[in-house]
Amino acid sequence: MVSVSAHEAQPERDDFMDAKDYLNARREIHCQRQDIMSVLRNFASNIIFSNALPDPWSSGGILEDISDSVVAIHTDEVHPRKLSRLGGLKRFPTREPSIDLAPEYEIHYYTQTLDHFNYKPGSYATFQQRYILNYKYWGGANTSSPIIVYTGEEDDHRYYGESMPFGSENQAFQNANTFGYLSSEQALADYAQVITNVKKNLSAESCPAIAVGGSYGGMLASWFRLKYPHIVIGALASSSPILYFDDITPQNGYHVIVTKDFRDTSERCYNTIKQSWSEIDRIAAEPNGLMTLSNKFNVCSPLNTSQELKDYLGIVYVAAAQYDNPPYFPLENMCRGIDGAPEGTDVLDRIIAGLKSRYHGRVSCHEISPYELSNKSAWDWQTCTQLVLPIGYGNETMFEPPEPFDIKSYIKDCLDVFGIVPRPHWMTTEFGGHDVKTVLGNFASNIIFANGLRDPYSIGGVLEDISDSVVAVHTEHGAHCLDLYSPTPDDPDWKIGNSGIPVDFEPFSYTQTLDHFNFRPESYNTFKQRYFINSKYWGGPNSSAPIFAYFGAEEAIDEDLTTAGFLTDNASKFKALLLYIEHRYYGQSNPFSLIEENDGSTLGYLNSAQALADYAKIIMHAKRTYNSEDSPVIVVGGSYGGMLAAWFRLKYPHIASGALASSAPILYFDDITPQDGYHSIVTQIFRDTSETCYQTIRDSWLAIDKMASQGLEDSSELKNYLKLMYGYAAQYNGPPEYPVSTVCRAINGASFGTGILGKIFAGVVAYEGNDKSCYVNPTPSQADNAWTWQDLKKTLKSFGSNIIFSNGLKDPWSSGGVRQNISDSIVATNTANGSHCLDLLAAKPSDPQWLTDYRGKLLDLIKQMIDREKEADDGANKG
């Protein structure tokens, strides 16, 4: 990896390149002729090369057409201009580092040209620019292994750190004459020279280089690919707001995203901040009000105006949002402090509680001083010359009072400090931006624009694919440059990415209320609840295409994204948006970081009623996010999740248009179903599979007790383990494995003379696998059973509609399921062969025809539900 950096001492000597070397550098970079035909063919258009054949220089010209729009013409006569000869580049040798780096990093120096774009005597001056090489993982020049180039920004860049022209910061920052060589274009040319030099020194001219950068460095990476496509084959631009120039992006965009981040995290926190501005002004207007505020907020120096405090808080809020990344999540910490203040705490004391939570109480006092441009700041110079981002805000954010961007005052400030006038339109002239799809679509390739949508700067980023090779990737969770951070053990799965999640499912997290049904102080606590969206097949909000919401149950949702593939398999038929929601307290949706066993204070919020309310809030959030308020919602679940789906349709019929409840034993409460119903079906499945196997299992219980009496204290643990195994085998006795057949085949196939327990052990090995050193009793998960139903048929017939109960009659839980139609729209569909939740699994080529036909029947019933809902809506609208 190559990194242009700026944190190393200047060498003692001050070299200048001679004119020949300088021109060589220019020509090697800007007119590089390595495989020029390929470069022009891939990246150029609308160029005419004109040559006269008697001209000696025509021998180095383009004499043949390269493409339809890159053409060559020639004539017989010319009077050529004289051009300087070409020469070579210089470079300083490796020097010892002045800071501690990992041993695999080597510090090098390059004698960099001061001015790449002019030919005045002063342009040939040079300075030392540091760069770092890491060869640890490189395959070497002979393997054509890539070179990853980190394009340093306002840390590793000319005029930053110790890569200072004119020998020192004091000299470089002296005035506009010395500052004037600081620009993005000069920086890009620096990188071009360093990369070319490195490739030459490593004999790695054939190794592809890829530019990578974040924020301003991400802009540089994308611009580098546009301006120097012959040097880098591609670029990764992270959190790079290349569209925040020249009013392409709304001026208030940045603060709108900050506001959304706070509001998505906590409505209460957002409202407290909104209310705080007027409260600050109210207290400031009182006698000694500014001193009251100074003491209250523990500022280091007394306030002069209330605006100073408001500006300070505004900076704290935007910084918390911009860098709201794991593992610290400053915005969430701040809102946790604001929301968690004791009941009765006033607005400003809540804000103060938020500040303490944000800084973990480590700030002795808050240093509040007005921001002013500095003539000793390289970044302020760049923002006063070309990096003019017109950021302001009006009444549509949580910030007060409105501060729209004012170019006149902006220019005045820059004139006062630097004596220069900003060029706000130059960046779009130099690099493009207006009509970005056309420009990048026609002239760019191999650029990745990466954004976290919680990053306020993402509003000025490229968020949609422009072509097959100019692509945009984003995550709802990430903030500024998170993708470029080093991994940590605390990284969530959505950041790691390689977590087994199907590629079409995008992970999100919703700030969920802990207690939906009470209004005690702790009820307002929140936690992050995971959900996944697959919009690949969605027809969009205007199509009224349905939303299929899958309810997670008593485990993490991850596996369901793949195994419960019925919805994914058929989403295209309905143009449906898929929404998979994880159940509270399972997977990564845990309200508490540590839950003690049998601790009612933390486990007390785990119940089906709270889970259904969770699902209601997330579905409504998704509908708002996708502008799909008119899209019908069909909720789907299997087993306990199927119960939840059916109950959700009953409790939230204004949200869900219908429900598919697969293998949902909603009648297995309060002795509605015979207690032995489950095990009766398990017994029947084994007996139907093999009478001999069934009889061996029956005889084994006595044999276990007999052996236990000879030395074991208790045989119940082994018997319970075997009962669970037989139950699971029967419950999931579906294609293609058919585990009951696997167990019975092993029991019946044991060698002649094997005793009863030896046969049972053969069945255990066949079911569990023979790669285990021991077999242990699994701990079953405990699903919440908070609901009871007395006269279910009467209840559903009176109050329910649009529910499909699906059961496989070989599923032991079907004994507690609804297996008869209750009304025209509450229907039961059964298959004699199916096992537990088999209908919701992803289709396989090995599926038997009866299973394919059965799933087709379910699709027809779902379509009927959607059609009924549409007819009802149309009738209501006409009325």
C-alpha angles and dihedrals in degrees: 000000000000121000126182103215139170112210105098134097122263115254115248098246127067112218128191125199116231120239094261093052091045094052089046090056091049094049095044092054105036100032100031108169100195105128090339092167090060093045094051093043093053102037111019136079139167098027125140116199110200121192139168110219096218087059108101089215090061087079086073096041134096105267101167133058111261098190139343091282102030101070139168126217128175142188138192106255138045142153102216126208118243114256129194121252121259122246141167143284130253128216136181118240124248115288133197115271121248093207131049114265132170108275093248091066117087122195117220136173133221125199098234127201115242098215119024097179107050137053103215116131090256092053090073093062115115140206135190116264119190124221132173130220128201114190096170097110100021116123093210136248094288092060094051088234112176127258112224109209119199107208102214118220132189091343103041107033138092111296092023130099108345100327089103126159115219092034102277144030092252091056095041093050095044099109144321091288091062096032091049096088092064109102140123092249092055090047092052090050088050090056092047092055094045094048093048091048093049093050090050094049092048093044084237100133090130094051113103117235125212122196119220128184144150132223107338086359088056089055088051091050093053093043090048090056089050096047101034106031089150091062103042123033094204148351141222110209112190121195091344113160096202090154096057092093132095095009093294087132120045109264092233093051096102095053092041088061091047089052092048091050091055094042093048090050096049132346089201093053091048092051092048091055091047091052094046097071096064091042090055090051092046094055092041089057092057122091107282086001095143090053089049090054092044091055095040093053094037095232119184094231128025116269119252095194137005088242090068090061093044092050090050093050090046090056091048091052097047092045090051090052096043092052100032091138134137139304096024103030095193094191093052091046091052093050091045088057093046095047095039097057112120118275111274095031110143124240099262094044087054089053089050090050087053092052091050091050091046093053096031090237092291097121111095091194137348114255106217119183130148115259114246133175114257126212086211094061120095091197092052088052092053092049089050093051114035112337094080106158107183098217119165139130142220134190096308097082136064091255124099141234103025115254111188118190110268113197093189094059089040091057092045092053092050092048091050094051105031105014092236136112117233119240101219095176099046100089093058089047093050101038107013129238108161110095088006094176093060095041098046092036092057102036110021136071140168100029124137116200109198123189140169106217092219088064108099089215090060088083087072095044133095104266102170132060111260098188139343090281103029098069138169123215124181144166126211091223106050126092130195116343093333092145091063096053119107113260119260132192088250095060112126120233093253089062096044090051097188093087101120093265112146110255096241093056116086117200122228136172127218124205097237128197114243098217119024097180106050137051103215117132093259091049088076093059114115140208136189114262119194125227135164131219127203109188096164095112101027116131093210134247096290092057094060086227111170130257114227108206115195115202117219116219137190098341142043113299095229099091093046090061088069107025098041089061099146091100095045091048092055104030091100091058090060098028083235131176110228120219120183115187127195118224118246115263092023131095110344096336096093118145092205129044092220126027118190117213113263091006104147093187091068103023092047092088092058108101140115095254092058090044092054090050088050090055092048092055095046093048091051090046091052092048091052093045092052095038087238103134089137096051114108116238123219113191118209134187143152130226107336086001087055090054088051091050093052093045091047091057089052096045100035106030089148089064104035120051092195146343139227109205111189120195090345111164096200091151095059093093133098095003094297087132120043109265093236094050095105096049093042089062092045088053092048092050093053092044092049089050097049131347090201092053091047092051093048090054091048091052093046096071093065091044090053092051091048093052091044091056089061096064115326117104096213133010096188095092093057092044092050090050091053092046090054091048093051090046093051092045091054094040092055098032095139138123139327100013102029094195095199089060089047092053095044093045089057094045093049093041098055113128120271113279096025111143125236095264091046088056091048090051090052087055091050092051091048091051100040099032130250095257095086125100091207140001119235134191107260119228109236118225116249114231117197116257102193098142133073128188124203110175098013097167092055092045095051094043092051101041110013136081140162099030124138116200109198122190139171106214092218088063109099089216090060086082086073097040133098104262102167131064112259099188140344091281101031100070136170120213121186138181121203093217103043127110132201113325091335091142092063096053121104114270117258131195088241094058112124118243094249090060093049090049092048093053089049088056090053090052090053090051092049090051090051090053092051091047092049091051092049092050090050091050092047091050092050092049092051091049 
